Amino acid sequence: MSQQVRITSPASVPLRPLIEAALRDEARLLERSIRRTLERLRHFETRYGMSSEEFERRFQAGELDDHPDFIEWFGELTFYRLLLAQRDALLGAEIQ
């Protein structure tokens, strides 16, 4: 799906470089958040001796209880995927 955004401003400074810099900065922030989230996922994987993929399959199948760690792990995994999607959207953006 392709999306377009139109930005106008009464300012006399060129917007394109500012927007490009803002997108790069946001992508860097997302990368930092992705690394932190991966660290938390690895912590759970080590603690419970299973990959996040196996955990998710078992959690969604109802094989695991509603332990607070499992709920947090599932939330971190969901957040990780959201961060990846946001980063990919920014990196794939093209300013014309």
Jmol script that loads the backbone (N, CA, C; Angstrom):
load data "model"
ATOM      1  N   MET A   1       0.845  -1.172   0.000  1.00  0.00           N
ATOM      2  CA  MET A   1       0.000   0.000   0.000  1.00  0.00           C
ATOM      3  C   MET A   1       0.894   1.240   0.000  1.00  0.00           C
ATOM      4  N   SER A   2       0.621   2.117  -0.887  1.00  0.00           N
ATOM      5  CA  SER A   2       1.384   3.354  -0.986  1.00  0.00           C
ATOM      6  C   SER A   2       0.596   4.491  -0.334  1.00  0.00           C
ATOM      7  N   GLN A   3       1.323   5.331   0.395  1.00  0.00           N
ATOM      8  CA  GLN A   3       0.700   6.463   1.059  1.00  0.00           C
ATOM      9  C   GLN A   3       1.427   7.738   0.659  1.00  0.00           C
ATOM     10  N   GLN A   4       0.694   8.822   0.635  1.00  0.00           N
ATOM     11  CA  GLN A   4       1.287  10.116   0.348  1.00  0.00           C
ATOM     12  C   GLN A   4       0.947  11.082   1.468  1.00  0.00           C
ATOM     13  N   VAL A   5       1.908  11.954   1.756  1.00  0.00           N
ATOM     14  CA  VAL A   5       1.707  13.004   2.742  1.00  0.00           C
ATOM     15  C   VAL A   5       2.169  14.306   2.096  1.00  0.00           C
ATOM     16  N   ARG A   6       1.368  15.314   2.237  1.00  0.00           N
ATOM     17  CA  ARG A   6       1.758  16.626   1.707  1.00  0.00           C
ATOM     18  C   ARG A   6       2.000  17.551   2.896  1.00  0.00           C
ATOM     19  N   ILE A   7       3.149  18.213   2.885  1.00  0.00           N
ATOM     20  CA  ILE A   7       3.507  19.113   3.980  1.00  0.00           C
ATOM     21  C   ILE A   7       3.743  20.500   3.393  1.00  0.00           C
ATOM     22  N   THR A   8       3.097  21.485   3.964  1.00  0.00           N
ATOM     23  CA  THR A   8       3.322  22.869   3.553  1.00  0.00           C
ATOM     24  C   THR A   8       3.695  23.689   4.777  1.00  0.00           C
ATOM     25  N   SER A   9       4.436  24.740   4.526  1.00  0.00           N
ATOM     26  CA  SER A   9       4.860  25.590   5.629  1.00  0.00           C
ATOM     27  C   SER A   9       5.083  27.006   5.113  1.00  0.00           C
ATOM     28  N   PRO A  10       4.745  28.006   5.910  1.00  0.00           N
ATOM     29  CA  PRO A  10       5.017  29.384   5.501  1.00  0.00           C
ATOM     30  C   PRO A  10       6.487  29.774   5.734  1.00  0.00           C
ATOM     31  N   ALA A  11       7.260  28.879   6.346  1.00  0.00           N
ATOM     32  CA  ALA A  11       8.660  29.189   6.662  1.00  0.00           C
ATOM     33  C   ALA A  11       9.483  29.347   5.383  1.00  0.00           C
ATOM     34  N   SER A  12      10.510  30.163   5.465  1.00  0.00           N
ATOM     35  CA  SER A  12      11.346  30.415   4.289  1.00  0.00           C
ATOM     36  C   SER A  12      12.495  29.409   4.168  1.00  0.00           C
ATOM     37  N   VAL A  13      12.760  28.642   5.220  1.00  0.00           N
ATOM     38  CA  VAL A  13      13.842  27.651   5.152  1.00  0.00           C
ATOM     39  C   VAL A  13      13.339  26.409   4.404  1.00  0.00           C
ATOM     40  N   PRO A  14      14.228  25.743   3.670  1.00  0.00           N
ATOM     41  CA  PRO A  14      13.819  24.540   2.936  1.00  0.00           C
ATOM     42  C   PRO A  14      13.396  23.425   3.896  1.00  0.00           C
ATOM     43  N   LEU A  15      12.243  22.838   3.644  1.00  0.00           N
ATOM     44  CA  LEU A  15      11.714  21.788   4.514  1.00  0.00           C
ATOM     45  C   LEU A  15      12.340  20.418   4.254  1.00  0.00           C
ATOM     46  N   ARG A  16      12.662  20.140   3.024  1.00  0.00           N
ATOM     47  CA  ARG A  16      13.136  18.799   2.667  1.00  0.00           C
ATOM     48  C   ARG A  16      14.301  18.326   3.552  1.00  0.00           C
ATOM     49  N   PRO A  17      15.368  19.110   3.714  1.00  0.00           N
ATOM     50  CA  PRO A  17      16.476  18.644   4.566  1.00  0.00           C
ATOM     51  C   PRO A  17      16.044  18.427   6.018  1.00  0.00           C
ATOM     52  N   LEU A  18      15.145  19.271   6.491  1.00  0.00           N
ATOM     53  CA  LEU A  18      14.660  19.113   7.869  1.00  0.00           C
ATOM     54  C   LEU A  18      13.872  17.820   8.028  1.00  0.00           C
ATOM     55  N   ILE A  19      13.030  17.528   7.065  1.00  0.00           N
ATOM     56  CA  ILE A  19      12.215  16.314   7.124  1.00  0.00           C
ATOM     57  C   ILE A  19      13.091  15.074   6.979  1.00  0.00           C
ATOM     58  N   GLU A  20      14.044  15.117   6.076  1.00  0.00           N
ATOM     59  CA  GLU A  20      14.968  13.990   5.907  1.00  0.00           C
ATOM     60  C   GLU A  20      15.748  13.728   7.191  1.00  0.00           C
ATOM     61  N   ALA A  21      16.220  14.794   7.828  1.00  0.00           N
ATOM     62  CA  ALA A  21      16.964  14.647   9.090  1.00  0.00           C
ATOM     63  C   ALA A  21      16.053  14.090  10.186  1.00  0.00           C
ATOM     64  N   ALA A  22      14.822  14.556  10.237  1.00  0.00           N
ATOM     65  CA  ALA A  22      13.881  14.071  11.246  1.00  0.00           C
ATOM     66  C   ALA A  22      13.587  12.585  11.042  1.00  0.00           C
ATOM     67  N   LEU A  23      13.447  12.167   9.799  1.00  0.00           N
ATOM     68  CA  LEU A  23      13.210  10.749   9.523  1.00  0.00           C
ATOM     69  C   LEU A  23      14.416   9.898   9.921  1.00  0.00           C
ATOM     70  N   ARG A  24      15.613  10.383   9.619  1.00  0.00           N
ATOM     71  CA  ARG A  24      16.824   9.646  10.028  1.00  0.00           C
ATOM     72  C   ARG A  24      16.925   9.551  11.544  1.00  0.00           C
ATOM     73  N   ASP A  25      16.650  10.661  12.235  1.00  0.00           N
ATOM     74  CA  ASP A  25      16.700  10.662  13.701  1.00  0.00           C
ATOM     75  C   ASP A  25      15.689   9.677  14.284  1.00  0.00           C
ATOM     76  N   GLU A  26      14.495   9.681  13.739  1.00  0.00           N
ATOM     77  CA  GLU A  26      13.460   8.771  14.233  1.00  0.00           C
ATOM     78  C   GLU A  26      13.847   7.320  13.968  1.00  0.00           C
ATOM     79  N   ALA A  27      14.427   7.046  12.814  1.00  0.00           N
ATOM     80  CA  ALA A  27      14.878   5.686  12.504  1.00  0.00           C
ATOM     81  C   ALA A  27      15.957   5.243  13.496  1.00  0.00           C
ATOM     82  N   ARG A  28      16.854   6.163  13.865  1.00  0.00           N
ATOM     83  CA  ARG A  28      17.889   5.839  14.865  1.00  0.00           C
ATOM     84  C   ARG A  28      17.266   5.542  16.229  1.00  0.00           C
ATOM     85  N   LEU A  29      16.273   6.328  16.619  1.00  0.00           N
ATOM     86  CA  LEU A  29      15.584   6.075  17.884  1.00  0.00           C
ATOM     87  C   LEU A  29      14.878   4.723  17.863  1.00  0.00           C
ATOM     88  N   LEU A  30      14.273   4.412  16.745  1.00  0.00           N
ATOM     89  CA  LEU A  30      13.613   3.112  16.621  1.00  0.00           C
ATOM     90  C   LEU A  30      14.628   1.978  16.697  1.00  0.00           C
ATOM     91  N   GLU A  31      15.785   2.138  16.070  1.00  0.00           N
ATOM     92  CA  GLU A  31      16.836   1.121  16.144  1.00  0.00           C
ATOM     93  C   GLU A  31      17.279   0.897  17.596  1.00  0.00           C
ATOM     94  N   ARG A  32      17.410   1.968  18.332  1.00  0.00           N
ATOM     95  CA  ARG A  32      17.791   1.861  19.745  1.00  0.00           C
ATOM     96  C   ARG A  32      16.716   1.102  20.530  1.00  0.00           C
ATOM     97  N   SER A  33      15.466   1.420  20.278  1.00  0.00           N
ATOM     98  CA  SER A  33      14.359   0.729  20.946  1.00  0.00           C
ATOM     99  C   SER A  33      14.310  -0.739  20.546  1.00  0.00           C
ATOM    100  N   ILE A  34      14.603  -1.022  19.296  1.00  0.00           N
ATOM    101  CA  ILE A  34      14.634  -2.412  18.832  1.00  0.00           C
ATOM    102  C   ILE A  34      15.719  -3.185  19.567  1.00  0.00           C
ATOM    103  N   ARG A  35      16.895  -2.597  19.708  1.00  0.00           N
ATOM    104  CA  ARG A  35      17.988  -3.275  20.434  1.00  0.00           C
ATOM    105  C   ARG A  35      17.613  -3.539  21.890  1.00  0.00           C
ATOM    106  N   ARG A  36      17.011  -2.551  22.556  1.00  0.00           N
ATOM    107  CA  ARG A  36      16.611  -2.740  23.960  1.00  0.00           C
ATOM    108  C   ARG A  36      15.548  -3.825  24.076  1.00  0.00           C
ATOM    109  N   THR A  37      14.610  -3.832  23.153  1.00  0.00           N
ATOM    110  CA  THR A  37      13.547  -4.825  23.187  1.00  0.00           C
ATOM    111  C   THR A  37      14.114  -6.216  22.916  1.00  0.00           C
ATOM    112  N   LEU A  38      15.053  -6.316  21.988  1.00  0.00           N
ATOM    113  CA  LEU A  38      15.709  -7.605  21.735  1.00  0.00           C
ATOM    114  C   LEU A  38      16.436  -8.110  22.976  1.00  0.00           C
ATOM    115  N   GLU A  39      17.068  -7.213  23.716  1.00  0.00           N
ATOM    116  CA  GLU A  39      17.735  -7.613  24.963  1.00  0.00           C
ATOM    117  C   GLU A  39      16.726  -8.202  25.946  1.00  0.00           C
ATOM    118  N   ARG A  40      15.572  -7.563  26.060  1.00  0.00           N
ATOM    119  CA  ARG A  40      14.544  -8.075  26.971  1.00  0.00           C
ATOM    120  C   ARG A  40      14.016  -9.427  26.489  1.00  0.00           C
ATOM    121  N   LEU A  41      13.857  -9.575  25.169  1.00  0.00           N
ATOM    122  CA  LEU A  41      13.406 -10.863  24.627  1.00  0.00           C
ATOM    123  C   LEU A  41      14.439 -11.953  24.909  1.00  0.00           C
ATOM    124  N   ARG A  42      15.713 -11.641  24.728  1.00  0.00           N
ATOM    125  CA  ARG A  42      16.779 -12.621  25.004  1.00  0.00           C
ATOM    126  C   ARG A  42      16.797 -13.012  26.484  1.00  0.00           C
ATOM    127  N   HIS A  43      16.519 -12.046  27.347  1.00  0.00           N
ATOM    128  CA  HIS A  43      16.449 -12.339  28.784  1.00  0.00           C
ATOM    129  C   HIS A  43      15.381 -13.406  29.049  1.00  0.00           C
ATOM    130  N   PHE A  44      14.188 -13.222  28.485  1.00  0.00           N
ATOM    131  CA  PHE A  44      13.121 -14.195  28.672  1.00  0.00           C
ATOM    132  C   PHE A  44      13.491 -15.543  28.047  1.00  0.00           C
ATOM    133  N   GLU A  45      14.103 -15.520  26.865  1.00  0.00           N
ATOM    134  CA  GLU A  45      14.484 -16.760  26.203  1.00  0.00           C
ATOM    135  C   GLU A  45      15.478 -17.552  27.051  1.00  0.00           C
ATOM    136  N   THR A  46      16.438 -16.859  27.625  1.00  0.00           N
ATOM    137  CA  THR A  46      17.427 -17.515  28.486  1.00  0.00           C
ATOM    138  C   THR A  46      16.775 -18.029  29.761  1.00  0.00           C
ATOM    139  N   ARG A  47      15.966 -17.207  30.367  1.00  0.00           N
ATOM    140  CA  ARG A  47      15.327 -17.566  31.634  1.00  0.00           C
ATOM    141  C   ARG A  47      14.422 -18.788  31.504  1.00  0.00           C
ATOM    142  N   TYR A  48      13.689 -18.859  30.391  1.00  0.00           N
ATOM    143  CA  TYR A  48      12.710 -19.939  30.229  1.00  0.00           C
ATOM    144  C   TYR A  48      13.146 -21.007  29.229  1.00  0.00           C
ATOM    145  N   GLY A  49      14.338 -20.892  28.671  1.00  0.00           N
ATOM    146  CA  GLY A  49      14.902 -21.938  27.828  1.00  0.00           C
ATOM    147  C   GLY A  49      14.137 -22.222  26.548  1.00  0.00           C
ATOM    148  N   MET A  50      13.575 -21.190  25.950  1.00  0.00           N
ATOM    149  CA  MET A  50      12.897 -21.369  24.664  1.00  0.00           C
ATOM    150  C   MET A  50      12.985 -20.077  23.867  1.00  0.00           C
ATOM    151  N   SER A  51      12.896 -20.220  22.555  1.00  0.00           N
ATOM    152  CA  SER A  51      12.922 -19.042  21.689  1.00  0.00           C
ATOM    153  C   SER A  51      11.607 -18.283  21.824  1.00  0.00           C
ATOM    154  N   SER A  52      11.631 -17.044  21.403  1.00  0.00           N
ATOM    155  CA  SER A  52      10.406 -16.249  21.434  1.00  0.00           C
ATOM    156  C   SER A  52       9.355 -16.828  20.488  1.00  0.00           C
ATOM    157  N   GLU A  53       9.797 -17.414  19.375  1.00  0.00           N
ATOM    158  CA  GLU A  53       8.861 -18.026  18.438  1.00  0.00           C
ATOM    159  C   GLU A  53       8.151 -19.218  19.083  1.00  0.00           C
ATOM    160  N   GLU A  54       8.933 -20.063  19.765  1.00  0.00           N
ATOM    161  CA  GLU A  54       8.333 -21.213  20.455  1.00  0.00           C
ATOM    162  C   GLU A  54       7.415 -20.732  21.574  1.00  0.00           C
ATOM    163  N   PHE A  55       7.880 -19.749  22.338  1.00  0.00           N
ATOM    164  CA  PHE A  55       7.046 -19.199  23.405  1.00  0.00           C
ATOM    165  C   PHE A  55       5.722 -18.708  22.852  1.00  0.00           C
ATOM    166  N   GLU A  56       5.766 -17.919  21.777  1.00  0.00           N
ATOM    167  CA  GLU A  56       4.539 -17.353  21.220  1.00  0.00           C
ATOM    168  C   GLU A  56       3.579 -18.460  20.779  1.00  0.00           C
ATOM    169  N   ARG A  57       4.115 -19.473  20.093  1.00  0.00           N
ATOM    170  CA  ARG A  57       3.273 -20.581  19.647  1.00  0.00           C
ATOM    171  C   ARG A  57       2.605 -21.259  20.831  1.00  0.00           C
ATOM    172  N   ARG A  58       3.393 -21.557  21.861  1.00  0.00           N
ATOM    173  CA  ARG A  58       2.856 -22.246  23.037  1.00  0.00           C
ATOM    174  C   ARG A  58       1.900 -21.357  23.834  1.00  0.00           C
ATOM    175  N   PHE A  59       2.226 -20.076  23.946  1.00  0.00           N
ATOM    176  CA  PHE A  59       1.380 -19.145  24.698  1.00  0.00           C
ATOM    177  C   PHE A  59       0.020 -18.998  24.025  1.00  0.00           C
ATOM    178  N   GLN A  60       0.043 -18.831  22.706  1.00  0.00           N
ATOM    179  CA  GLN A  60      -1.221 -18.663  21.977  1.00  0.00           C
ATOM    180  C   GLN A  60      -2.028 -19.959  21.919  1.00  0.00           C
ATOM    181  N   ALA A  61      -1.350 -21.097  22.027  1.00  0.00           N
ATOM    182  CA  ALA A  61      -2.049 -22.387  22.032  1.00  0.00           C
ATOM    183  C   ALA A  61      -2.626 -22.708  23.410  1.00  0.00           C
ATOM    184  N   GLY A  62      -2.319 -21.862  24.386  1.00  0.00           N
ATOM    185  CA  GLY A  62      -2.827 -22.090  25.738  1.00  0.00           C
ATOM    186  C   GLY A  62      -2.028 -23.108  26.527  1.00  0.00           C
ATOM    187  N   GLU A  63      -0.819 -23.423  26.064  1.00  0.00           N
ATOM    188  CA  GLU A  63       0.034 -24.390  26.753  1.00  0.00           C
ATOM    189  C   GLU A  63       0.739 -23.788  27.964  1.00  0.00           C
ATOM    190  N   LEU A  64       0.762 -22.464  28.040  1.00  0.00           N
ATOM    191  CA  LEU A  64       1.428 -21.778  29.153  1.00  0.00           C
ATOM    192  C   LEU A  64       0.386 -20.995  29.934  1.00  0.00           C
ATOM    193  N   ASP A  65       0.630 -20.851  31.225  1.00  0.00           N
ATOM    194  CA  ASP A  65      -0.336 -20.110  32.047  1.00  0.00           C
ATOM    195  C   ASP A  65      -0.169 -18.603  31.857  1.00  0.00           C
ATOM    196  N   ASP A  66      -0.945 -17.856  32.595  1.00  0.00           N
ATOM    197  CA  ASP A  66      -0.915 -16.387  32.504  1.00  0.00           C
ATOM    198  C   ASP A  66       0.059 -15.785  33.511  1.00  0.00           C
ATOM    199  N   HIS A  67       1.212 -16.386  33.627  1.00  0.00           N
ATOM    200  CA  HIS A  67       2.260 -15.868  34.511  1.00  0.00           C
ATOM    201  C   HIS A  67       2.600 -14.438  34.062  1.00  0.00           C
ATOM    202  N   PRO A  68       2.803 -13.519  35.010  1.00  0.00           N
ATOM    203  CA  PRO A  68       3.124 -12.136  34.631  1.00  0.00           C
ATOM    204  C   PRO A  68       4.310 -12.023  33.668  1.00  0.00           C
ATOM    205  N   ASP A  69       5.322 -12.879  33.826  1.00  0.00           N
ATOM    206  CA  ASP A  69       6.460 -12.853  32.901  1.00  0.00           C
ATOM    207  C   ASP A  69       6.020 -13.192  31.479  1.00  0.00           C
ATOM    208  N   PHE A  70       5.112 -14.144  31.357  1.00  0.00           N
ATOM    209  CA  PHE A  70       4.660 -14.545  30.022  1.00  0.00           C
ATOM    210  C   PHE A  70       3.843 -13.439  29.369  1.00  0.00           C
ATOM    211  N   ILE A  71       3.058 -12.761  30.141  1.00  0.00           N
ATOM    212  CA  ILE A  71       2.278 -11.641  29.606  1.00  0.00           C
ATOM    213  C   ILE A  71       3.225 -10.522  29.172  1.00  0.00           C
ATOM    214  N   GLU A  72       4.237 -10.251  29.987  1.00  0.00           N
ATOM    215  CA  GLU A  72       5.225  -9.227  29.629  1.00  0.00           C
ATOM    216  C   GLU A  72       6.008  -9.646  28.384  1.00  0.00           C
ATOM    217  N   TRP A  73       6.396 -10.913  28.321  1.00  0.00           N
ATOM    218  CA  TRP A  73       7.143 -11.431  27.175  1.00  0.00           C
ATOM    219  C   TRP A  73       6.325 -11.267  25.891  1.00  0.00           C
ATOM    220  N   PHE A  74       5.064 -11.635  25.965  1.00  0.00           N
ATOM    221  CA  PHE A  74       4.189 -11.498  24.801  1.00  0.00           C
ATOM    222  C   PHE A  74       4.063 -10.031  24.386  1.00  0.00           C
ATOM    223  N   GLY A  75       3.964  -9.143  25.372  1.00  0.00           N
ATOM    224  CA  GLY A  75       3.898  -7.710  25.086  1.00  0.00           C
ATOM    225  C   GLY A  75       5.172  -7.207  24.435  1.00  0.00           C
ATOM    226  N   GLU A  76       6.317  -7.648  24.931  1.00  0.00           N
ATOM    227  CA  GLU A  76       7.605  -7.249  24.342  1.00  0.00           C
ATOM    228  C   GLU A  76       7.720  -7.743  22.904  1.00  0.00           C
ATOM    229  N   LEU A  77       7.266  -8.957  22.665  1.00  0.00           N
ATOM    230  CA  LEU A  77       7.316  -9.518  21.314  1.00  0.00           C
ATOM    231  C   LEU A  77       6.415  -8.734  20.361  1.00  0.00           C
ATOM    232  N   THR A  78       5.244  -8.370  20.832  1.00  0.00           N
ATOM    233  CA  THR A  78       4.316  -7.568  20.032  1.00  0.00           C
ATOM    234  C   THR A  78       4.912  -6.188  19.757  1.00  0.00           C
ATOM    235  N   PHE A  79       5.501  -5.579  20.781  1.00  0.00           N
ATOM    236  CA  PHE A  79       6.123  -4.262  20.646  1.00  0.00           C
ATOM    237  C   PHE A  79       7.303  -4.320  19.680  1.00  0.00           C
ATOM    238  N   TYR A  80       8.103  -5.388  19.753  1.00  0.00           N
ATOM    239  CA  TYR A  80       9.248  -5.577  18.865  1.00  0.00           C
ATOM    240  C   TYR A  80       8.791  -5.562  17.404  1.00  0.00           C
ATOM    241  N   ARG A  81       7.741  -6.282  17.111  1.00  0.00           N
ATOM    242  CA  ARG A  81       7.236  -6.334  15.730  1.00  0.00           C
ATOM    243  C   ARG A  81       6.707  -4.970  15.277  1.00  0.00           C
ATOM    244  N   LEU A  82       6.078  -4.245  16.178  1.00  0.00           N
ATOM    245  CA  LEU A  82       5.601  -2.900  15.854  1.00  0.00           C
ATOM    246  C   LEU A  82       6.778  -1.982  15.541  1.00  0.00           C
ATOM    247  N   LEU A  83       7.823  -2.037  16.357  1.00  0.00           N
ATOM    248  CA  LEU A  83       9.007  -1.217  16.123  1.00  0.00           C
ATOM    249  C   LEU A  83       9.648  -1.533  14.775  1.00  0.00           C
ATOM    250  N   LEU A  84       9.751  -2.821  14.440  1.00  0.00           N
ATOM    251  CA  LEU A  84      10.311  -3.210  13.146  1.00  0.00           C
ATOM    252  C   LEU A  84       9.488  -2.638  11.996  1.00  0.00           C
ATOM    253  N   ALA A  85       8.173  -2.728  12.104  1.00  0.00           N
ATOM    254  CA  ALA A  85       7.296  -2.213  11.050  1.00  0.00           C
ATOM    255  C   ALA A  85       7.446  -0.701  10.904  1.00  0.00           C
ATOM    256  N   GLN A  86       7.533  -0.007  12.032  1.00  0.00           N
ATOM    257  CA  GLN A  86       7.697   1.450  11.978  1.00  0.00           C
ATOM    258  C   GLN A  86       9.040   1.821  11.366  1.00  0.00           C
ATOM    259  N   ARG A  87      10.098   1.127  11.774  1.00  0.00           N
ATOM    260  CA  ARG A  87      11.425   1.402  11.215  1.00  0.00           C
ATOM    261  C   ARG A  87      11.444   1.141   9.711  1.00  0.00           C
ATOM    262  N   ASP A  88      10.870   0.016   9.301  1.00  0.00           N
ATOM    263  CA  ASP A  88      10.854  -0.319   7.881  1.00  0.00           C
ATOM    264  C   ASP A  88      10.049   0.702   7.077  1.00  0.00           C
ATOM    265  N   ALA A  89       8.958   1.197   7.666  1.00  0.00           N
ATOM    266  CA  ALA A  89       8.158   2.214   6.984  1.00  0.00           C
ATOM    267  C   ALA A  89       8.973   3.485   6.786  1.00  0.00           C
ATOM    268  N   LEU A  90       9.712   3.891   7.804  1.00  0.00           N
ATOM    269  CA  LEU A  90      10.539   5.099   7.680  1.00  0.00           C
ATOM    270  C   LEU A  90      11.668   4.909   6.679  1.00  0.00           C
ATOM    271  N   LEU A  91      12.336   3.761   6.757  1.00  0.00           N
ATOM    272  CA  LEU A  91      13.455   3.525   5.861  1.00  0.00           C
ATOM    273  C   LEU A  91      13.002   3.369   4.409  1.00  0.00           C
ATOM    274  N   GLY A  92      11.768   2.953   4.216  1.00  0.00           N
ATOM    275  CA  GLY A  92      11.237   2.798   2.872  1.00  0.00           C
ATOM    276  C   GLY A  92      10.593   4.060   2.321  1.00  0.00           C
ATOM    277  N   ALA A  93      10.519   5.097   3.143  1.00  0.00           N
ATOM    278  CA  ALA A  93       9.886   6.346   2.698  1.00  0.00           C
ATOM    279  C   ALA A  93      10.762   7.054   1.680  1.00  0.00           C
ATOM    280  N   GLU A  94      10.106   7.644   0.729  1.00  0.00           N
ATOM    281  CA  GLU A  94      10.806   8.379  -0.317  1.00  0.00           C
ATOM    282  C   GLU A  94      10.235   9.796  -0.364  1.00  0.00           C
ATOM    283  N   ILE A  95      11.109  10.763  -0.215  1.00  0.00           N
ATOM    284  CA  ILE A  95      10.664  12.160  -0.260  1.00  0.00           C
ATOM    285  C   ILE A  95      10.851  12.663  -1.687  1.00  0.00           C
ATOM    286  N   GLN A  96       9.787  13.165  -2.235  1.00  0.00           N
ATOM    287  CA  GLN A  96       9.847  13.664  -3.627  1.00  0.00           C
ATOM    288  C   GLN A  96       9.777  15.155  -3.672  1.00  0.00           C
TER     289      GLN A  96
END
end "model"
wireframe off; spacefill off
backbone 0.3
color backbone group
